[in-house]
Amino acid sequence: MVPLLDLWLPILLSAVFVFVVSSVIHMALPIHKSDMKKLPEEDKLLAALRAHGVAPGQYMFPCAGSMKEMGTPEMLAKLKQGPVGHLTVRPSGGFSIGPSLVQWFVLSLAIGASAGYVAGMVLGAGADTTTVFRLTSTAALLGYAFSSLQDSIWKGVPWGVTLKFMLDGLVYALTTGATFAWLWPSAGA
């Protein structure tokens, strides 16, 4: 068994490396350029949303007030006519990427700590590098890749977009596993 505190360096560095790799993926590579589409007549839609005072939050349309209403002829007609979707409204005033980057780094720390915790429970100091890599990569994969599946299942995010995020998650998981394999405590430590 390896205590979690003994794994502070691979936890920290895996988060740093994942942060760098994710920055390259999202800023230098074109893989995610087509994930979002612009709505036709966007200015008119934005004006209508402002006119109705739509506050920040998550919205579904059409939206039934209850499960009973979901089965009414009126709701079924709205669903059939479309469009059907989800809308996330952020606070006005521009998008500041700083807070999101901080939250991403903290999430990467949490995933690294979780992977380290799992590996530290079952592996001792001096464990085989390949075993450390496999275990920590698998644990990190659960955090980085599989969480995005819910968006396609429940929110209608296109499966192609989700698969790209899962591929990103695989790269982050492999980065995490490699960092832990490199920095796993030796038996004499």
C-alpha positions in Angstrom: 0.0 0.0 0.0 1.2 3.5 -0.8 -0.3 6.4 1.1 -2.0 9.1 -1.0 0.3 11.8 0.4 3.3 9.9 -1.0 1.8 10.3 -4.4 1.6 14.1 -4.4 4.1 14.6 -7.1 2.6 12.3 -9.7 -0.9 13.7 -8.8 0.3 17.3 -9.4 2.4 16.6 -12.5 -0.3 14.5 -14.1 -2.7 17.4 -13.7 -0.1 19.8 -15.2 0.6 17.4 -18.1 -3.1 16.8 -18.8 -3.6 20.6 -18.7 -0.9 21.1 -21.3 -2.1 18.2 -23.5 -5.7 19.5 -23.4 -4.5 23.0 -24.3 -2.8 21.6 -27.4 -5.8 19.5 -28.3 -8.2 22.3 -28.0 -6.1 25.2 -29.3 -3.7 23.7 -31.9 -5.6 20.8 -33.4 -8.7 21.2 -35.5 -10.5 18.2 -33.9 -13.1 20.2 -32.0 -13.7 23.1 -34.4 -17.0 21.7 -35.6 -18.5 20.7 -32.2 -20.8 23.7 -32.0 -22.9 25.2 -34.8 -24.3 28.7 -35.2 -28.0 29.1 -35.2 -29.6 30.7 -38.3 -30.7 34.2 -37.6 -28.8 34.2 -34.3 -29.4 38.0 -33.7 -33.2 37.6 -33.8 -33.1 34.6 -31.5 -30.8 36.4 -29.0 -33.1 39.5 -29.1 -36.1 37.3 -28.4 -34.3 35.6 -25.4 -33.3 39.0 -24.0 -36.9 40.4 -24.5 -38.2 37.5 -22.4 -35.6 38.0 -19.7 -34.2 34.4 -20.0 -32.0 34.0 -16.9 -28.9 31.9 -16.7 -29.7 28.2 -16.3 -30.6 25.0 -18.2 -33.7 24.8 -20.3 -35.4 22.1 -22.3 -37.8 22.7 -25.1 -40.5 21.9 -25.4 -40.7 21.3 -21.7 -43.5 19.5 -19.9 -44.4 20.5 -16.4 -44.9 16.9 -15.4 -44.7 13.3 -16.6 -48.4 13.4 -17.0 -48.2 16.4 -19.3 -45.5 14.7 -21.3 -48.1 12.3 -22.7 -50.7 14.8 -23.6 -51.7 15.3 -27.3 -50.6 18.9 -27.1 -47.1 18.0 -25.9 -46.8 15.1 -28.3 -47.6 17.5 -31.1 -45.0 20.0 -30.0 -42.4 17.3 -29.8 -43.3 16.0 -33.3 -43.3 19.5 -34.8 -39.9 20.4 -33.2 -37.4 21.7 -32.6 -36.6 19.7 -29.6 -33.5 20.5 -27.5 -31.6 21.8 -24.5 -30.3 25.3 -24.0 -27.7 26.4 -21.5 -27.7 30.1 -20.8 -24.6 31.5 -19.1 -24.5 34.9 -17.3 -24.2 37.9 -19.6 -21.0 39.9 -19.8 -18.7 37.8 -21.9 -17.1 34.5 -21.4 -14.0 34.5 -19.2 -11.9 31.4 -19.8 -9.8 31.8 -16.6 -12.3 30.4 -14.1 -13.0 27.4 -16.4 -9.3 26.7 -16.8 -8.9 26.7 -13.0 -11.9 24.4 -12.6 -10.4 22.1 -15.3 -7.1 22.0 -13.5 -8.8 21.2 -10.1 -10.8 18.4 -11.8 -7.6 17.0 -13.3 -6.1 17.1 -9.8 -9.1 15.2 -8.4 -9.0 12.6 -11.2 -5.2 12.2 -10.6 -5.8 11.9 -6.9 -8.5 9.3 -7.4 -6.3 7.2 -9.8 -3.5 7.5 -7.2 -5.7 6.5 -4.4 -7.0 3.4 -6.2 -3.5 2.3 -7.3 -2.0 3.1 -3.8 -4.6 0.8 -2.2 -3.6 -2.2 -4.2 0.0 -1.6 -5.2 3.0 -1.2 -3.0 6.1 0.9 -3.4 8.3 -0.6 -6.2 5.3 -2.0 -8.1 5.9 -3.0 -11.7 5.8 0.1 -13.9 3.4 -1.6 -16.4 1.0 -2.5 -13.7 1.1 1.1 -12.3 0.5 2.5 -15.8 -2.4 0.1 -16.5 -4.2 0.7 -13.2 -3.8 4.5 -13.1 -4.7 4.9 -16.8 -7.8 2.8 -16.3 -8.9 4.7 -13.2 -8.3 8.1 -14.9 -10.1 6.9 -18.1 -13.3 6.5 -16.0 -13.1 10.2 -14.9 -11.9 11.8 -18.2 -13.7 9.8 -20.9 -16.9 8.1 -19.7 -18.6 11.1 -18.0 -19.3 12.6 -21.5 -21.5 9.7 -22.5 -24.3 11.1 -20.4 -24.5 14.2 -22.6 -25.3 12.1 -25.7 -27.7 9.8 -23.8 -29.7 12.5 -22.0 -29.0 15.8 -23.7 -28.8 14.9 -27.4 -25.2 15.9 -27.9 -24.2 14.3 -31.2 -22.4 11.0 -30.7 -19.5 12.2 -32.9 -18.8 15.1 -30.5 -19.0 12.7 -27.5 -16.6 10.3 -29.2 -14.1 13.1 -29.8 -14.3 14.0 -26.1 -13.8 10.3 -25.2 -10.7 10.2 -27.4 -9.5 13.3 -25.6 -10.2 11.5 -22.3 -8.2 8.5 -23.4 -5.2 10.7 -24.2 -5.5 12.4 -20.8 -5.8 8.9 -19.1 -2.7 7.7 -20.8 -0.9 10.9 -19.8 -1.9 10.3 -16.2 -0.9 6.7 -16.3 2.5 7.5 -17.8 3.2 10.1 -15.1 2.3 7.7 -12.3 4.4 4.9 -13.9 7.4 7.3 -14.1 7.1 8.7 -10.6 5.8 5.7 -8.6 7.7 5.3 -5.4 10.5 2.8 -5.4 10.6 -0.1 -2.9 13.4 1.7 -0.9 11.5 5.0 -0.6 
